[in-house]
Amino acid sequence: DWNPDAFVETTIAELKAKLGDDKVVLGLSGGVDSSVAAVLLHHAIGKNLHCIFVDNGLLRKNEFEAVLDSYKHMGLNVRGIDAKDRFLSQLAGVKDPEQKRKIIGRVFIEVFDDAAHEVQDVKWLGQGTIYPDVIESVSVKGPSATIKSHHNVGGLPDYMKLKIVEPLNTLFKDEVRKVGKALGIDPLILGRHPFPGPGLAIRILGDITPEKVAILQEADAIYTNNLKESGWYDKVWQAGAIFLPVQSVGVMGDERTYEHVICLRAVGSLDGMTADWSHLPYELLAKISNEIINNVKGINRVVYDISSKPPATIEWE
Ligand code: XMP
């Protein structure tokens, strides 16, 4: 029988033997996989693990600071890099979803490469790759997937000439969570919903501006907080708000308004390949809608997505 404590013990011993006194760089995303991989490596090689956590300006409200803090509490040697302006300026005016993904992947690699360069004599790149990623190795999704799909291609950034260490590449997601628990990682990190690498960029339909990011972050925070308070956060597999590129008429007091629409999405799923829309209670939806419309300037309408995958996808872009 597979046992998380035994896995932790053998893996740490193997990593120690394999890495010796070598240095490793690893990009943290705030997600479960990279966090668990980092903590395992940290147990094996301590301060020789150099973690890099990039703020692309497309994370949830206050998430960068909160997650960076919890990494520091875990004792990880982590460097937070504020690259918000770099990402947002490169994304300005771009509407096409695949183009957005490509830009975010490229800028991530540039930022990561710069930071990795500053680690003297680094020999290894640590990654939180899990078994399903290995199978699904040809993926077009996200910065981490972009890194994977670029292996063995010419003209690589310097850090890709590093040897790769992937301590989780035999595990499924539920096993990664068990390993994380065995390692004592904060349940807040282990229980987090999946979040796409390109972040809010693919939840703002059309072009991205700092104003739209700020509006979506506010609406998404109200949504997420209500899911947590009502106990629904752990009952759905993934949830998030989407900023729609349409304006509609409303009234506020005696005034006619003409403002944007926020769509709420929540799904149940096992692996993201198929998904059913979650039947959130009407009272909860009503509360969230009121809070968003009353508190988020620029939004006068909230809708709920009742589409399942297939044929809809979880994300809108
Ligand atoms: P879809 O929209 O394809 O999403 O039903 C399935 C799962 O994948 C996530 N997703 C992404 N993750 N980079 C990522 O790292 C991406 O570009 C990306 N696009 C979708 C999505 O959030 C859901 O969990």
Residues whose N, C-alpha, C, O or C-beta is under 5 A from the ligand:
A	BS01	XMP	K141 G142 P194 F195 P196 G197 P198 G272 T313 I314 E315
